[in-house]
Amino acid sequence: MKLNRFPALDRYGVSWSANRRILVAALVITVLLAVAGTVAWFTGRADQHNTPRSSTATSSALASPETPKPDGKGTGPGSVPAPAQIAEPIAYAKAAALMLWSYDTRTTSRDQQLAGMRKWMTEETEYADWASVAGQVPDPLLWSRLEDQDQYATSTVAEGHFPSAFKQALADDPSAITEAYIYVVTVNGTQRIGWSKGGAGAEERAVTLAVQCRPDHDCTLAALAPTVTQ
């Protein structure tokens, strides 16, 4: 779906009056993310131990899938990294994508995964779409199946950029961003997945994130946006 064909583009404030931009601030994420979560980083993973995707070679960058589950699983912070302390939207979105595409069911419970992801979210609740982010985590039954396979994933980022329609909207009305300082960033990269008995696979990934970067503050994650790669 191209953003310039999506009516939510107007929510960035192009050609809107100041009063309308004030009203739209609380609505931009809800409308823009009507189809949020279209890039699912866990979907169908429970069956990958039978059908690897694009690679059958175990990556040297991955930890051994035979590593035993620690005794303290469920009591510590798990494998989700702490929120990145970055004030630039594209750099922050890259870090957030790495977080979203990486997990380790050997060391991290589902509750820990959600708790770790939640720490990346903006505390400004009127702009946060937690459901779009939390929805990327499998339900408890599927997570347990991933645990049974000791499944884990690491990722690398190739590039990040502002979609062309978002850049055009900013150029048309630079002041519109100052309502919420929410930027749309598309990130492309690779996710590498491993599971028990040496199984491994890899696939290309793309995700569009809405990140909030207020002046003189580190960025935070607002939501997953529709898939936009232009």
Secondary structure, DSSP 8 states (H G I E B T S, - for coil): --GGGSGGGGGG-TT--HHHHHHHTTTHHHHHTTTTT-S-SSTTGGGTTTS--S--S--TTS--TT----TTTTTS--S--------SHHHHHHHHHHHHT-EETTT--HHHHHHHHHTTB-S-TTT--HHHHHTTS--HHHHHHHHHTT-EEEEEEEEEE--HHHHHHHHH-GGGGGGT-EEEEEEEEEEEEEEGGGEEEEEEEEEEEEEE--TTS--EEEEEE-----
